[in-house]
Amino acid sequence: MDPEDLTDTQDAADRTGPTLGVVAAVGSWPRDVAVVERAVQEADLRDGTVTLLHVDQERYAMTGADEEYVGRHVAAEHEVLAAAAGHARSLRRRAPVQTALYVGSVTDGILRTAHAAAVVVLGAEGASPAVRAVRGGVTAAVVARATCLVEVVPAGERLPGPDAPPVARVVAASTAAGQRSVLADVATAQAAVWDVPVEEVTLPGRPGTELPGLDEHDLVVVLRGTHAPLWGRPDARLRGLLDHAPCSVLVAPAAGPTPGP
């Protein structure tokens, strides 16, 4: 089913570009506070809307369950979105905030929403087995199959404070010589959004090898590879970067859109 709009925000159908703007995938609150904060920053810089998406995967399994129990569950799911929206609006940015609830598979909900999004922001699975169990491979699946840009925020991390530059440098990390031209276009456009310089590097060939010199003020831009949608997951080098990078990683489809403002 399509996401259910839960807010009374202005209809975005008459706007140019994706109608949902920057989508933040909110799994739980306050665990995904950094996801919401980065999505608000992105939407503000792009003069667009931020849509907070929460997916209720459990409701399909509640057929025949006690009505009172289902009611409490639905109320709790709405409270997650309400808390996230309250925090997003407290940041006092220009971007309008709207919320959407999708009932069904988490991966399907995010991927369906991605069709109408400029960017999807979600949390990294991280190296921790516990975090991986909670996220269930959702991040990897979305990165591999989304039709738009996907920005992955480090697991369990807060973004730099409001007085510090959220992004000070865009790092274009290529995995093959043939990627450099396409990657340069995506990285240059993203650098223009943040008004920061671009540096080009090569992603290490051995899976698990970290890019040196990164910190929380960087934004790494990579291409996911042409075979990722078929495999349903990114390759080992990209997966390692998503799991271990100290900063956000923006993943673009191999022939995907450029992130203009």
Secondary structure, 3 states (H helix, E strand, C coil): CCCEECCCCCCCCCCCCCCCCEEEECCCCCCCHHHHHHHHHHHHHCCCCEEEEEEECCHHHHCCCCHHHHHHHHHHHHHHHHHHHHHHHHCCCCCCEEEEEEECCHHHHHHHHHCCCCEEEEECCCCCHHHHHHHCCHHHHHHHHCCCEEEEECCCCCCCCCCCCCCCEEEEEECCHHHHHHHHHHHHHHHHHHCCCEEEEECCCCCCCCCCCCCCCEEEEEECCCCHHHHCCCCHHHHHHHHHCCCEEEEECCCCCCCCC
